[in-house]
């Protein structure tokens, strides 16, 4: 799911409109993981396996908020943050429940590290 910069009121509207259909194995964290989004009810409804926080290193907004990362972790969701992983690829394989996650930074480490 790619929700963009939605906040809790829009999350509630989506949950009301789509009900049980509102599920996603992979979600791009709304609003980069700010405290104005990723409500408890929204995460519970989605039941994601993975959440991606698209954020830059030491960004001035402090995204993702630690409380939001913890909230996803409470649901057993694997958290991935792009400033740590670099580009991410999710490889969906036939007959396999969870996709294989490839981190660009792990696959192509810089030679000076």
LINHUSUL-V555632 format. One record per run of one state. SS is the DSSP state (H for helix, E for strand, C for the rest). FROM is the first residue (numbers start at 1). LEN is the number of residues. If there is no record, write none. Layout:
BEGIN
ss=[SS,SS]
from=[FROM,FROM]
len=[LEN,LEN]
END
This chain:
BEGIN
ss=[C,E,C,H,C,E,C,H,C,H,C,E,C,H,C,E,H,C,E,C,E,H,C]
from=[1,2,3,8,22,26,29,30,34,40,47,50,54,66,75,78,82,86,88,92,100,104,108]
len=[1,1,5,14,4,3,1,4,6,7,3,4,12,9,3,4,4,2,4,8,4,4,6]
END
